[in-house]
Amino acid sequence: MAEAVTAAGGKQDLLARDAEHLIHPIHSPSAVAGGHVWVRGHGARLVDADGREYVDALSGLWNVLAGHGRAELAEAAAAQMRELGYASGYAGSSNPRAIALAERLAELAYPSVNRFFLTSGGGESTDSCIKTARFYWKVRGKPDKTKVISRIWGYHGVTLAAMCATGMDAYWPMFEPRIPGFRHISSPYPYFYDAPPGRTKGEAAADELEAAILDEGPDTVAMFIAEPVQGAGGVIVPTDDYFPRIREICDRYEVLLVSDEVITGFGRTGTMFGLEHWGIEPDLLQFAKAITSGYIPLGGIGLSDRVAETLDGADPVWMHAYTYSAHPVSCAVALRNLDIIRDEGLPEQAADKGERLLSLLREAVGDHPHVGEVRGKGLMAGVEIVKDRSTRELFPAAEKVGPRVLAEMDARGVFSRVRGDVFVCAPPAVSTDADLEQIADALAAGLRAVLG
């Protein structure tokens, strides 16, 4: 099969068939026509149908933490399929793999988070948290606490409710009106955030949550959702004083703190979960992506003991359900992947290699006149491309500087993404030094090609 698709004309035939019958996420016929058809993967590398090899600098979509070509994950799936391919996860039905996975998650997650509901991915997890928060407050006798506060540049998925929480306005216009009851505050974006006198950037950004809660009315706000490190929004790392103050504000006004760890969960930032960096715990935790390293769809939410106890004693029943919740094959793959994460020390590798990646990027492009900042946490890195680094002035969007740089990197064998003019990357934890060097070298060459 590999020889067939890499033969002359094979890729173009595949792309023509693709254009005839597939609709893609973020659909764009022009992107399809000039795109890739991935046929193989190994480690941090992908192979296109034309035979060219690329560094997968975004781990697929932030998810292939353990790298491509892990035969043990395929074997775990096959073994479970032979034994039990599917069974309902609705109350009254369970399976050994789901039970074992929940037990393992309780060992890994924040100490107060010990109960888990499983989904098929991140968007479903966001919707599950929103519904759980509303249910929780109704059971607690505060039915008006329904509103959701999130942040600009936050990404929480694009199912309808998740899209309303997502703070990237390009996802909204053609699907509006949005659901009422969603509000966005500023991102704690250290590069651009200007704090008033007497407040640090982290304190001032957190103050915006308190102001929004007071403006909406504390008795109407159910939850605040935030990524520990904003990923798709540009790898935005908050200052160390931000999340401790966020936790204080949520406690003061009885607002559930939801940690969206769809990207940061399971070691990507150098700790098992992202809020560990700041020593706080959430009320609800949501995850997906790296729990299976992307090999099979799986996500979920973790409930603090306080929230779980409320659900246990509730009447009426929590009427929330997905057909594929607790899917035995997904759970089997997750368990094997968590073994890999533990046995190979992937969080520790992410911490060490993340430092190496930042060092390489700063060495390669840190002095470029159009690079405003190189930042990151663990194996998440962002490079801010600006028109004027002294004033932080941005290029006009019409110039498409970021996409042009990305195209130059693609030509040099590095596949990743940009958010506007921010280059983002999050390579697998198994990346080699040569993989990381190729990312930095390709970015430097791409910047020179586009901006001199």
N, C-alpha and C positions, 0 to 999 in steps of 0.2 A: 504493500500500500504506500509506504514512504517513497519508493522509487516512482510510483505512478504519479503522485502529486508534485514531485519535484522535477519531473521531466519537462522538456521545453513546451511551453504553452499551458502547462498544468495549472499554474496559479491563475492565469487570466481566465481560463475556463471556469475555475471555482468561483472567482469573483463575479463572472457573468451569471452563474447559477444563483449565487447569493443575491445579487441585485434583482433577480427575477422573483424570488420567493421569500426572502427574509426581511423583516423590519427589525432594526437594531435599537438598543437603548441610545438615546440622544440621536435619533435617526437623521442621517445625512447621506444622500446618494453620492455626493462628491467624495465624502470620506471613505465610503465603501469602495468606490472605483480606484482610489489610490491607496487602499489599505493593505493589511496583512491577512494571511490565512495561516494560522499557527497549526503546525502538524506534530511537533514533538517538543519536549522540554526536559532539561536535566539541570539540577542545581539551580543556579540563578540565571539560566539561559533558556531562550526560546528559539525554535527553528521555524522559519517561514516556509511556505510551500515552494518558494523558488530556491530553497536550499541555504539561504543566508541565516546566520546566527546572530542573535541580539542579546544583550544584557537586559533582563526583565527588571528594570530599575524601579518599578512600582509593585513588584510582587503580584502581578495580575492586576487586581484592584485592591491593593493594600492587604491581601489575604493569604498569599502563598508563603507563609512564614517559614515552613520547613523545606521549601524549595520544590522544584519539579522532579518528577520521576521517582517518587518514593514508592517502591514496590510493596513495602509493608502496609501502606494504606490501601492499595488495591487488593491485597490479600485479605485484609480485615473486612473490606466490603464484600468480597466474594464469599468468604466463610460465613458471614452473617446472612447473606442472600440465600445460601444453600440451606441454612438452618431455619430462618424465618425472615422472609423478605419484607413483610409489612404486617402490622397489627395496629388497631386503633389505640390512640393514647387518651381517649376520653375517660372521664371518671368511671371506674368499674373495670378498666382494662389497663394493663401495664406490660412491660417486658423487661427482662433482666438487664439489657444494655442501657435502657433509660434509667433504671434504678441505680446502676453502677455509675453512670455519668453524673447524675445528681449528687451522689455521694462524693465523687471526685471534685466536683465544682465547689461543694461545701468546704472541702479541704483547702482549695486554692483561693477562693474569693475572700472578700473582707470578712472579718470575724463575725459581724452581725448579720451577714447575708448567708442563709443556710437553706433556702427553699427556691426552687427554680421551675419556670414554665418555659417549654421549648417551642421554638418557631422554625420557620424555614430561612430566615435571614434578617437583616438589619431593619428594613422598613417595617416588617411585621413586629419586630421587637419594639420599635418606637410606638406604634399603634397600641401594642399591648401595655406599655407603660402609661400611656395617656388614659386608656380605659381603666387600668388598675388604680391610678391616682384618683380618678373621678369616683370610681366605686368605693374606694377607701374612705373618702370624705363623706360620701352619702351614708355609709354605714356608721361613721363616727358622728352623725348628726349635724353635718355641715354641708348640706346639699348644694349651696351656692358656690362652693369652692371647686370650680371647673376650669379656670383659665390656665393657660400654659405660657410661660415666659421662656424664651430662648434667646440666641444671640445672632447678630449679623455675622456672616461667614461661617455659621454653624451648618453642618450637613447631617441630617437625621433620616434621610430616605425620601422617596417620592410617591409612596402611597398617599392618598389624599390628606389624611391627618398628619402624616410625617412631613409631607411637602409644606404644610402650613407652619410646622415647627422649623423647617429648614430656613436658614437666613441668607440664602443666595437667590436674589430676586429674578435671575434668569429662568428659574424653574417655575415661576408663578403665572406670567401674563396670560398664556393661552389656555389655562385651566381654571381661571378665576370665574366666579367669586370664591375666595378662600373661606374656610370655615371660621365663623366668629369665635372670639375668645383666645386668640393667639397674639402675642406681642413680642417684639424683638428689642433687645438693648444692644449697646455697642459691644464689639469684641474687645477683649483685653489684649489688644494688638500692640505690643510694646514699641514697635518701629514707628507707628503712626499716632499712638495715643498720647495726647497732651493733657497732663493732669493739672488741676488748679493748684495754686500755692498752698502748701501745707499738707498735701496729700500725695502719696506715691501713685504711680500709674496703676498698680494693682488695687490699691485701696479705692481710687477714684472709679475704676472700671466696676468694682464690686458695689460701690455706692449706687451705681445706676440700677442695680437690682432692687435695692431697698426703695429707691425713688419710684420705680415702676410698681412695686407691690403696694406702696402707699397710695399711688395715683389710681390704681385699679380698685383698691380696697382689699386689705388682707383677707377678709372673709370670702373673697371671690377667686383667689389664686390657689390652684391645686398643686402646681409643680414648677420647678425650674429645671430645664434639661441643658446639659453642657457636655461637650467632649473635653476630657482632660487636656489634650492637645488637639486643636482644630485641624483636621486633616485635609479634606478636599478644599477647604477654604483657604489653604495656603501654608499649612504646617505652622500654625500660630501657637507659640509656647508662652503661657502666662508667666508673669513674675511670681516669685515664691510666696508673696503675701496675698495673692488673689483668692485662691480657693479656701484657705482658712477663714477669711472674712465672709465668703459666700456661705460657708457652712453655718457661721454665726447668724447671718441674716435669715437663712431658711429656718433655723431653730426659733429665732425670735418671733417670726410671723407665721409659724406652723405651715410652712411650704415644703413639700417633699423635694429633696434634691435627687435628681436622676442623673447618673453618670453614664453617658453614652460611650461605651468602650468597644464599639463595633470595630474600630481600627486599633485602639490602644490596648485592648485586652489580650492576654496570653503571651506577653513578653515583648511586644514591639518597641516599647519605650525603655526597656531595660529592667522593668519590674513587671510582675505578673499582671497587675492592673494599674492604670495610670494615676489614680488619686493617691496611691501609696507614696508617690514622690512628695506629697504635702501632708501626709499623716492624718488624713480625714477619711471618713466612710460615707457612702451615699445611703439613701433610703431605698432606692431602686437602682439596679445595675442592668444595663443591656449590652449584649454581646452578639457576635456572629463571626464572619471572616476567618480569623486565625484558629478558631476552635477546631476546624477540620483542615486548616491550611488551604481552604478553598476546594478541596477534592470532592466534596459533596455538600449540598446546601444544608445549613444548620445555623440557627441563632437561638436567642432566648433572653429571658430576663431573670434577674435574681431579686428576691424580695427580702428586705430586712425582717428580722424576727417580729418586729412590731406590726409591720404591714401584713405578713403572713398570718399572724394570729387573728388579725381582723377578718381576713378572708375565711379562715377556718370557722369562725363563729358567725358568719354572715347569714342573714335571711332577708331577701332572696339570694339565690345562688349566683355566683360570678358567671354570667352567661357569655363567656368568651371562649372561642375554640377554633382550632385549625385542623384540617384533615391530617396534615403531616406532622403534627406535634408529637414529639417523642418517637420519631421514626427509628426503628431498630437499626437499620443500616447506617443512617447518619450518626446515631449514637455510638455504634461500634467503631466507625472511622474516627470519631472525636476521641474516644478512649485511647485508641492506638496513637493518634497524633499527640495527645497529652503525654503519653509515654515518651515520645520522641522529644517533646519540649523539655521534659524533666531530664531524661537520660543524656541528652546532648547539651544541656544547659543553654537553651536558646535565648532566654532572657539575658543571661550573662554575656552571651555572644553578641546580642543586639546592643547592649551597653558598650562593650569594647569596640565593636565594629562601627557603631554610631559615632564614637569619638574619632575613629580613624577616618570615616567618611567626611565628617565636618572639617577635619584637618586638611584632607585632600582638596575639598571644595574651596576652603579659604586660601590655600596655597595656589590653587589654579585660577580662581576668579575673584578673590577677595579684594584685590587692588584694581580691578577693572573699573574704569570711570562710570560705568552704567550699572554697577552692582551696589545696591544700597545696603544689603544685609545678607549674611549667610547664617542660618539658624537651624536648630533642630533639637530633638530629644530622642535618645536611642537611635534606632534605624528609621527615623523620620526626619527629612531635611527639606528646607525650602530656601530658595535663592530669589531675593527681591530684585528685579530688574527695573531700573528707574531712568528717567531722562536726565535728571540732575541729582547726584547723590548729596550735594550740599544743601539742597532745599527739599529733597524727597519728592520732587515733581515727577509725575508719571508721564509716560508716553501717551499720546492720544490712542484710544482703543482702536481706531481705524487703521493704525499702522501695523497692528497685529504682530508686534515685536516678539512676544512670547511664543506664539505658534510658529513663527519663522525660525526662531532659535531651536524649537523642538524638532522641526523638520530637518534642520542641519544635524542635530544629534541623531535622529533616526537614520540619516544617511551614513552615519559613523557607527552604527550598530548598537545604539542605546535607545530603548523604548520606554517612554514614561508619559507624563502629562504636565500640563500647565494650568494654572488658574489665572487667566488674563496674562500678565507679565511676571507671574511668580512660577518659577520652575519647582516642581515638587518631586521627591523621590522617596522610596521606602523599599529598598531591595530586600530579598530574603535573608534570614538570619544565617543561612549557610553560604552566603556570598564569600568569595575569595578576595584577597587583596587585589588581584588582577581585575576582578569585576568592579570593585570600588574605584580603582584607578581609571578604568575605562569610562565610567560615568563622569568623573571629574574632567578628564581630558576631552571628552566629547562636548561637555558644556563649555569649556574654555574655547574650543574650536568653533562651536556654534555661535558664541558671542562675538568672536572675531569676524566670522563670516557675515554676520548680520549688522554689527555695530562698529566693526573696526577694532 
